[in-house]
Amino acid sequence: MKKKTKSKSRKRWVAKVKTDSTHPPPGLFTKSAPTIARVLASKKVSPKGPQSGMRMLTYFINRGGRGLSASRRAVLERAKSLLSKRIHGSRVAHKKSRAAS
């Protein structure tokens, strides 16, 4: 008599996510941290600004989960840090320009 194994059906909600607002180039997340940060901050990739790029990067890291190597995760976390500095810098510059007006 064969034992029946109970197989868990794991639904992956991320597989169903479709977005048309952002267009990262293929292979972007395999590049260096400064390149990733610069490209994700561009209007061509993130029309709504660098914050949108930050969400894309965070989503990619979360989706990669345990499949990311420690070195790749470190590069992506460094890109997050660089992108965060860019976002913070643009906010400060924006506030200064508004105050001068």
C-alpha positions in Angstrom: 0.0 0.0 0.0 1.4 3.4 -1.1 1.5 6.2 1.3 -0.2 9.3 0.1 1.9 12.4 0.6 0.1 15.6 1.2 1.5 18.2 -1.2 1.1 21.8 -0.3 0.0 24.0 -3.1 2.0 27.1 -2.6 0.4 30.1 -4.2 2.9 32.8 -5.2 1.2 36.1 -5.4 4.3 37.7 -6.9 4.0 35.6 -10.0 0.7 37.4 -10.8 2.0 40.9 -10.3 2.0 42.8 -13.5 3.1 46.5 -13.7 3.5 48.8 -16.7 4.6 51.9 -14.8 8.2 50.9 -14.5 10.6 49.4 -17.1 13.9 48.3 -15.7 16.3 47.1 -18.5 16.9 43.3 -18.6 19.9 42.3 -16.4 19.9 45.5 -14.4 20.0 43.8 -11.0 23.1 41.9 -12.0 25.2 45.1 -12.4 27.1 47.1 -9.8 25.4 49.0 -7.0 26.1 52.6 -8.4 24.8 51.5 -11.8 21.6 50.0 -10.3 21.0 53.2 -8.2 21.6 55.5 -11.1 19.4 53.6 -13.6 16.5 53.2 -11.1 16.6 57.0 -10.3 16.2 57.9 -14.0 12.9 59.2 -15.3 13.0 56.6 -18.2 12.9 53.7 -15.8 11.0 55.3 -12.9 8.6 57.9 -14.3 7.3 58.7 -10.8 10.8 59.4 -9.5 13.5 57.6 -7.5 11.0 56.5 -4.8 9.4 54.2 -7.5 12.9 52.8 -8.2 13.4 52.1 -4.5 10.1 50.2 -4.4 11.3 48.2 -7.4 14.6 47.4 -5.8 13.0 46.4 -2.5 10.5 44.2 -4.3 13.3 42.5 -6.2 15.3 41.8 -3.0 12.2 40.5 -1.3 11.2 38.3 -4.2 14.8 36.9 -4.4 14.5 35.8 -0.8 16.8 32.9 0.1 17.8 32.4 -3.6 20.1 35.5 -3.5 23.7 34.9 -2.6 25.2 36.9 0.3 27.4 38.8 -2.1 24.5 39.7 -4.5 22.3 40.7 -1.5 25.2 43.0 -0.3 25.4 44.7 -3.7 21.7 45.2 -3.8 21.6 46.6 -0.3 24.4 49.0 -1.2 22.3 50.1 -4.2 19.4 50.7 -1.8 21.7 52.9 0.3 22.9 54.9 -2.7 19.4 55.3 -4.0 18.2 56.4 -0.5 20.9 59.1 -0.4 19.9 60.3 -3.9 16.2 60.5 -2.8 17.1 62.3 0.4 19.4 64.7 -1.5 16.7 65.5 -4.1 14.2 66.2 -1.3 16.6 68.6 0.5 17.3 70.4 -2.8 13.6 70.6 -3.6 12.8 72.2 -0.2 15.7 74.7 -0.6 14.4 75.8 -4.0 10.8 76.2 -2.6 12.1 78.2 0.3 14.0 80.5 -2.0 10.9 81.2 -4.1 
